Amino acid sequence: MSSAPQIGLPLDRVDGHAKITGAARYSAEHTPPGTAYAALVCAPIASGRVSAIDAKEALSVTGVLAVLSHLSMPRIAARPNLVPSLAGAAAHGQSFFPMQDDRVHYAGQPVAMVVADTLERAGHAAELVRVDYVEEPAVATIEQGRDQAYEPERIFGGFIPGRTEYGDAESALAEAEVRIEGTFHLAPNHHNPIEPSATTAVWEDSHLTLYDATQGPTATRLTVAELLGVPPSQVRVVSEAVGGSFGCKAMIWHHPALAAFAAQYVRAPVKLSLTREQMFHSCGHREEQEHTLALGATRDGVLTGIRHRKLSPTSHFDDWAEPSVSPVGQMYACPNFQGVYNLFRANTMTPTFMRAPGEASGAFVLETSMDELAYRVGVDPLELRLRNYAETEPGTGRPWSSKGLRECYARGAELFGWAGRDPEPGVRRDGDWLVGTGMATAVYPVYSAMNPQRARARLHADGRAVVETGCSDFGTGVGTVMQQVAADALGLPADAVEVRYGDTDLPNTVAAVGSAGSGAVSAAVHAAGTALRDRLIAQAVADEGSPLYGAGPSGVRVAGGRMFLGDRPDVGEDYTDLLRRAMAFDVEALGEWNPPGPQSQYGMGTFGAQFAEVGVDPDLGLVRVRRMTGVFAPGRVLNRKTARSQLMGGMLWGIGQALLEATHVEPGRGRWANASMADYLLPVNADAPDVQVDMVEVEDRVVNPLGVKGVGEVGLVGAAAAIANAVFHATGRRFRDLPITVEAVLAAE
């Protein structure tokens, strides 16, 4: 007897019905009785100090309960320490907490908070708080801070060194037969999820419940507990539904703790919802970046040396930079590499993770340079990449846990029709449009959690199961893959498994960041499901009333809600028979997966190949992406429908990165000049081309028990480079700055 495996099927999302009917509850929709509302007063200056605060008029508004500022705000119990949320500890977004003194470090920094009985009254009163400032000169852009640059010892919360070297890059470049060098500029970007961040804080005696929009309920719990100086066991975080994140909800910013402080102060539940404008200066961003990349190669295009230097602004309190250098040093076989980060202190909050942090930017720089090298040496861009294929991890020589990139190249080229491409730039036309095609490689590291991952599985006497874990689902479909993994482990149909998640009262799993969520959660659920299955089998073979009595447990299989002998499928019984005979209402098991840790004997990454076709109108400066093809090797695919959706979303975001998205700074004031959805340009449905997504499944016995690598971010990597390379092929002109604007295209003509 057998049943079809559930893992890999393109099942519909378990949360789909609740979301399309409005039954799903987001954090801002939790309104306990007596809820008060908080509104922030944010600094309009980027540097200076608060010289005076007059809250009299605000306090006179009917319903206003409090106005908090550095003069009255409780002091935090511990100084924040920037640590990425994947570490499983407190995950402060920056080593700074507002309203503790009179200093202003960046525009939009909260300097006061009004609490009132309605949202409207809180917002009105916030406008009446009079704040005087002593403004000081601000540094906000690369041009302003270039002369203050320094080389940090480490970046990315201390996880990544500020300099990486192997071989002798300088000598290799000096001796290279062919050398490519260019400077690239990437504009700052903001996440803009459909749901702004929000927290509702409720105190019951000494216990705090937070309804928070977060990628990691446990991270919120530990971070707020640390700031308030209370035991984590007295903090519960509920995150039932999260309306997108892309990284801005991966770290824990000031608003959950501010809501908790306010609720404690006014002795009532307090809801703090960020406005769309506040999302631009409260939850981090992708920083402005300048890259200088040099490639050295032989006349036939084999790389001999790479030098990569990145310059970007960071905050006054943290050494943060996207790790853009890492993918440049790991993508191709090259014996000599040097990668260096340079930072300068700017009047900005600490930048943060944004989808494919470092990989998206680093791939653009490297892959446009590789395209330029291909044309310089007269080699097809795809063939050039195959000539530099890394059979082992560059720099370490470690074997890959799995790769599949050759297969991605071959499948992508076949689907896209790459072989029929005319290599000559600027010759293909469709009416007034110049038409071009380009390609790029995608890579994203496989990150692993650093603490045990747990889940609980319970089987009821009616044959239905429940699987629970504390992770949140912020749009990726984690609940659906939980259902599929548990169903496979227990031998049940998927619709017989209920999933529960998004609550720290459930077994802990790490924040779903770095495309590590599916691997960690599936491993924990698999452990729980197999532990429960083994417990049921052990009970059956020890039960004299069972047809399986006396059988060896290893010879028992499960399928269709039934246990049976592998060599005699007719001998067995249903789970329900076993539990009813034992007079048990249910049976449960806790499963735990202990990740291998950051040190490994293998190189671990998810790889893919991106292809794009564009049309360019040289008279109007317009670039339109006509079609895209992406093929990826993400290990084992848990759900082909949700995986395809994630990969397609990343590829479409690549259109935004390549052609539209830029946050602009007022140089004299250090403020974001286009902090709204009306002014921050994003691709919409009309911009979306025909997109082909395919996956090459590769077995991986290293990354986690099911061989799952994750797909949340790799779909973005290389997409912008493929588009930019297609623009070059269409026009014969190379663009090294993102986004590629209408003005840039016209200027190039």
ChimeraX attribute file (.defattr): number of C-alpha atoms within 10 A of each C-alpha:
attribute: neighborCount
match mode: 1-to-1
recipient: residues
	/A:1	15
	/A:2	12
	/A:3	13
	/A:4	12
	/A:5	17
	/A:6	22
	/A:7	23
	/A:8	16
	/A:9	16
	/A:10	16
	/A:11	18
	/A:12	13
	/A:13	18
	/A:14	19
	/A:15	18
	/A:16	14
	/A:17	12
	/A:18	13
	/A:19	13
	/A:20	9
	/A:21	8
	/A:22	10
	/A:23	11
	/A:24	15
	/A:25	14
	/A:26	21
	/A:27	25
	/A:28	19
	/A:29	13
	/A:30	16
	/A:31	17
	/A:32	14
	/A:33	8
	/A:34	11
	/A:35	20
	/A:36	27
	/A:37	28
	/A:38	33
	/A:39	27
	/A:40	27
	/A:41	24
	/A:42	20
	/A:43	23
	/A:44	18
	/A:45	24
	/A:46	26
	/A:47	25
	/A:48	19
	/A:49	19
	/A:50	19
	/A:51	12
	/A:52	13
	/A:53	16
	/A:54	13
	/A:55	20
	/A:56	13
	/A:57	13
	/A:58	23
	/A:59	20
	/A:60	12
	/A:61	15
	/A:62	13
	/A:63	15
	/A:64	22
	/A:65	21
	/A:66	19
	/A:67	27
	/A:68	22
	/A:69	22
	/A:70	19
	/A:71	14
	/A:72	13
	/A:73	19
	/A:74	17
	/A:75	15
	/A:76	18
	/A:77	13
	/A:78	13
	/A:79	13
	/A:80	18
	/A:81	17
	/A:82	23
	/A:83	20
	/A:84	25
	/A:85	28
	/A:86	25
	/A:87	15
	/A:88	21
	/A:89	19
	/A:90	25
	/A:91	28
	/A:92	28
	/A:93	31
	/A:94	26
	/A:95	16
	/A:96	21
	/A:97	22
	/A:98	20
	/A:99	23
	/A:100	16
	/A:101	15
	/A:102	17
	/A:103	18
	/A:104	26
	/A:105	23
	/A:106	28
	/A:107	22
	/A:108	25
	/A:109	25
	/A:110	24
	/A:111	23
	/A:112	25
	/A:113	26
	/A:114	28
	/A:115	31
	/A:116	27
	/A:117	18
	/A:118	17
	/A:119	18
	/A:120	13
	/A:121	20
	/A:122	27
	/A:123	20
	/A:124	17
	/A:125	27
	/A:126	26
	/A:127	14
	/A:128	18
	/A:129	20
	/A:130	15
	/A:131	17
	/A:132	13
	/A:133	18
	/A:134	13
	/A:135	16
	/A:136	13
	/A:137	13
	/A:138	23
	/A:139	23
	/A:140	27
	/A:141	24
	/A:142	20
	/A:143	9
	/A:144	15
	/A:145	18
	/A:146	17
	/A:147	9
	/A:148	12
	/A:149	16
	/A:150	13
	/A:151	15
	/A:152	18
	/A:153	13
	/A:154	16
	/A:155	20
	/A:156	20
	/A:157	20
	/A:158	16
	/A:159	11
	/A:160	16
	/A:161	15
	/A:162	21
	/A:163	17
	/A:164	16
	/A:165	15
	/A:166	16
	/A:167	15
	/A:168	16
	/A:169	24
	/A:170	17
	/A:171	13
	/A:172	22
	/A:173	23
	/A:174	12
	/A:175	15
	/A:176	18
	/A:177	14
	/A:178	20
	/A:179	22
	/A:180	17
	/A:181	15
	/A:182	13
	/A:183	15
	/A:184	18
	/A:185	20
	/A:186	24
	/A:187	18
	/A:188	20
	/A:189	20
	/A:190	24
	/A:191	20
	/A:192	20
	/A:193	18
	/A:194	11
	/A:195	19
	/A:196	23
	/A:197	29
	/A:198	22
	/A:199	29
	/A:200	31
	/A:201	29
	/A:202	24
	/A:203	18
	/A:204	12
	/A:205	9
	/A:206	10
	/A:207	14
	/A:208	23
	/A:209	19
	/A:210	29
	/A:211	26
	/A:212	32
	/A:213	35
	/A:214	36
	/A:215	30
	/A:216	34
	/A:217	33
	/A:218	32
	/A:219	28
	/A:220	34
	/A:221	29
	/A:222	23
	/A:223	28
	/A:224	32
	/A:225	23
	/A:226	20
	/A:227	21
	/A:228	18
	/A:229	12
	/A:230	16
	/A:231	14
	/A:232	18
	/A:233	13
	/A:234	15
	/A:235	21
	/A:236	21
	/A:237	28
	/A:238	27
	/A:239	26
	/A:240	22
	/A:241	22
	/A:242	27
	/A:243	16
	/A:244	22
	/A:245	22
	/A:246	21
	/A:247	25
	/A:248	30
	/A:249	29
	/A:250	29
	/A:251	28
	/A:252	29
	/A:253	23
	/A:254	19
	/A:255	26
	/A:256	27
	/A:257	24
	/A:258	28
	/A:259	27
	/A:260	26
	/A:261	22
	/A:262	29
	/A:263	24
	/A:264	20
	/A:265	17
	/A:266	14
	/A:267	15
	/A:268	21
	/A:269	25
	/A:270	31
	/A:271	35
	/A:272	26
	/A:273	26
	/A:274	21
	/A:275	16
	/A:276	17
	/A:277	16
	/A:278	19
	/A:279	22
	/A:280	22
	/A:281	23
	/A:282	23
	/A:283	28
	/A:284	25
	/A:285	24
	/A:286	26
	/A:287	25
	/A:288	23
	/A:289	23
	/A:290	20
	/A:291	23
	/A:292	15
	/A:293	22
	/A:294	20
	/A:295	25
	/A:296	28
	/A:297	22
	/A:298	15
	/A:299	15
	/A:300	16
	/A:301	24
	/A:302	21
	/A:303	27
	/A:304	26
	/A:305	28
	/A:306	28
	/A:307	24
	/A:308	26
	/A:309	18
	/A:310	23
	/A:311	23
	/A:312	24
	/A:313	30
	/A:314	24
	/A:315	22
	/A:316	17
	/A:317	17
	/A:318	21
	/A:319	25
	/A:320	26
	/A:321	32
	/A:322	26
	/A:323	24
	/A:324	27
	/A:325	29
	/A:326	19
	/A:327	22
	/A:328	26
	/A:329	26
	/A:330	21
	/A:331	23
	/A:332	21
	/A:333	22
	/A:334	24
	/A:335	17
	/A:336	23
	/A:337	25
	/A:338	21
	/A:339	22
	/A:340	18
	/A:341	27
	/A:342	22
	/A:343	25
	/A:344	24
	/A:345	20
	/A:346	26
	/A:347	25
	/A:348	28
	/A:349	27
	/A:350	28
	/A:351	27
	/A:352	27
	/A:353	28
	/A:354	24
	/A:355	25
	/A:356	27
	/A:357	21
	/A:358	22
	/A:359	26
	/A:360	29
	/A:361	29
	/A:362	26
	/A:363	30
	/A:364	33
	/A:365	29
	/A:366	27
	/A:367	26
	/A:368	28
	/A:369	21
	/A:370	23
	/A:371	27
	/A:372	18
	/A:373	27
	/A:374	19
	/A:375	17
	/A:376	15
	/A:377	16
	/A:378	14
	/A:379	17
	/A:380	16
	/A:381	20
	/A:382	21
	/A:383	13
	/A:384	21
	/A:385	25
	/A:386	15
	/A:387	15
	/A:388	16
	/A:389	16
	/A:390	19
	/A:391	13
	/A:392	18
	/A:393	20
	/A:394	20
	/A:395	17
	/A:396	12
	/A:397	14
	/A:398	15
	/A:399	16
	/A:400	18
	/A:401	21
	/A:402	23
	/A:403	28
	/A:404	20
	/A:405	24
	/A:406	16
	/A:407	19
	/A:408	24
	/A:409	25
	/A:410	14
	/A:411	20
	/A:412	26
	/A:413	21
	/A:414	12
	/A:415	15
	/A:416	20
	/A:417	12
	/A:418	17
	/A:419	11
	/A:420	9
	/A:421	13
	/A:422	13
	/A:423	17
	/A:424	12
	/A:425	19
	/A:426	17
	/A:427	14
	/A:428	18
	/A:429	14
	/A:430	10
	/A:431	8
	/A:432	11
	/A:433	19
	/A:434	21
	/A:435	27
	/A:436	31
	/A:437	28
	/A:438	27
	/A:439	31
	/A:440	30
	/A:441	29
	/A:442	33
	/A:443	28
	/A:444	32
	/A:445	22
	/A:446	18
	/A:447	21
	/A:448	24
	/A:449	26
	/A:450	17
	/A:451	18
	/A:452	17
	/A:453	25
	/A:454	27
	/A:455	29
	/A:456	26
	/A:457	28
	/A:458	20
	/A:459	25
	/A:460	17
	/A:461	20
	/A:462	14
	/A:463	17
	/A:464	19
	/A:465	25
	/A:466	19
	/A:467	27
	/A:468	27
	/A:469	28
	/A:470	28
	/A:471	32
	/A:472	31
	/A:473	25
	/A:474	24
	/A:475	16
	/A:476	21
	/A:477	22
	/A:478	25
	/A:479	25
	/A:480	23
	/A:481	28
	/A:482	30
	/A:483	30
	/A:484	27
	/A:485	31
	/A:486	32
	/A:487	29
	/A:488	22
	/A:489	23
	/A:490	30
	/A:491	24
	/A:492	25
	/A:493	20
	/A:494	24
	/A:495	12
	/A:496	17
	/A:497	22
	/A:498	20
	/A:499	20
	/A:500	18
	/A:501	26
	/A:502	30
	/A:503	23
	/A:504	25
	/A:505	17
	/A:506	17
	/A:507	20
	/A:508	27
	/A:509	31
	/A:510	30
	/A:511	31
	/A:512	28
	/A:513	25
	/A:514	27
	/A:515	22
	/A:516	22
	/A:517	30
	/A:518	24
	/A:519	25
	/A:520	32
	/A:521	28
	/A:522	28
	/A:523	27
	/A:524	31
	/A:525	31
	/A:526	29
	/A:527	26
	/A:528	30
	/A:529	31
	/A:530	21
	/A:531	21
	/A:532	24
	/A:533	23
	/A:534	18
	/A:535	15
	/A:536	22
	/A:537	26
	/A:538	19
	/A:539	18
	/A:540	26
	/A:541	18
	/A:542	16
	/A:543	16
	/A:544	11
	/A:545	12
	/A:546	18
	/A:547	17
	/A:548	23
	/A:549	17
	/A:550	13
	/A:551	16
	/A:552	13
	/A:553	19
	/A:554	11
	/A:555	12
	/A:556	22
	/A:557	20
	/A:558	25
	/A:559	20
	/A:560	18
	/A:561	18
	/A:562	21
	/A:563	27
	/A:564	22
	/A:565	21
	/A:566	16
	/A:567	11
	/A:568	11
	/A:569	16
	/A:570	12
	/A:571	14
	/A:572	20
	/A:573	19
	/A:574	16
	/A:575	24
	/A:576	20
	/A:577	16
	/A:578	21
	/A:579	21
	/A:580	14
	/A:581	12
	/A:582	13
	/A:583	10
	/A:584	12
	/A:585	12
	/A:586	16
	/A:587	15
	/A:588	20
	/A:589	21
	/A:590	20
	/A:591	22
	/A:592	21
	/A:593	23
	/A:594	16
	/A:595	18
	/A:596	15
	/A:597	11
	/A:598	9
	/A:599	7
	/A:600	12
	/A:601	12
	/A:602	17
	/A:603	22
	/A:604	22
	/A:605	26
	/A:606	24
	/A:607	29
	/A:608	29
	/A:609	30
	/A:610	30
	/A:611	30
	/A:612	29
	/A:613	25
	/A:614	26
	/A:615	24
	/A:616	24
	/A:617	21
	/A:618	19
	/A:619	11
	/A:620	11
	/A:621	17
	/A:622	17
	/A:623	23
	/A:624	19
	/A:625	23
	/A:626	17
	/A:627	18
	/A:628	28
	/A:629	25
	/A:630	32
	/A:631	28
	/A:632	31
	/A:633	30
	/A:634	29
	/A:635	27
	/A:636	21
	/A:637	27
	/A:638	28
	/A:639	22
	/A:640	17
	/A:641	16
	/A:642	24
	/A:643	24
	/A:644	21
	/A:645	17
	/A:646	21
	/A:647	24
	/A:648	22
	/A:649	16
	/A:650	23
	/A:651	29
	/A:652	23
	/A:653	23
	/A:654	24
	/A:655	28
	/A:656	23
	/A:657	27
	/A:658	23
	/A:659	24
	/A:660	19
	/A:661	24
	/A:662	24
	/A:663	22
	/A:664	19
	/A:665	18
	/A:666	12
	/A:667	15
	/A:668	13
	/A:669	21
	/A:670	24
	/A:671	23
	/A:672	19
	/A:673	14
	/A:674	17
	/A:675	19
	/A:676	17
	/A:677	11
	/A:678	8
	/A:679	12
	/A:680	17
	/A:681	15
	/A:682	17
	/A:683	16
	/A:684	11
	/A:685	7
	/A:686	6
	/A:687	13
	/A:688	17
	/A:689	17
	/A:690	9
	/A:691	16
	/A:692	18
	/A:693	19
	/A:694	20
	/A:695	23
	/A:696	20
	/A:697	17
	/A:698	19
	/A:699	17
	/A:700	20
	/A:701	13
	/A:702	18
	/A:703	24
	/A:704	19
	/A:705	17
	/A:706	21
	/A:707	23
	/A:708	28
	/A:709	30
	/A:710	28
	/A:711	29
	/A:712	28
	/A:713	27
	/A:714	31
	/A:715	34
	/A:716	32
	/A:717	33
	/A:718	33
	/A:719	36
	/A:720	33
	/A:721	37
	/A:722	33
	/A:723	34
	/A:724	36
	/A:725	33
	/A:726	28
	/A:727	31
	/A:728	24
	/A:729	27
	/A:730	27
	/A:731	24
	/A:732	16
	/A:733	16
	/A:734	18
	/A:735	20
	/A:736	19
	/A:737	21
	/A:738	25
	/A:739	22
	/A:740	24
	/A:741	19
	/A:742	17
	/A:743	12
	/A:744	14
	/A:745	22
	/A:746	14
	/A:747	10
	/A:748	14
	/A:749	11
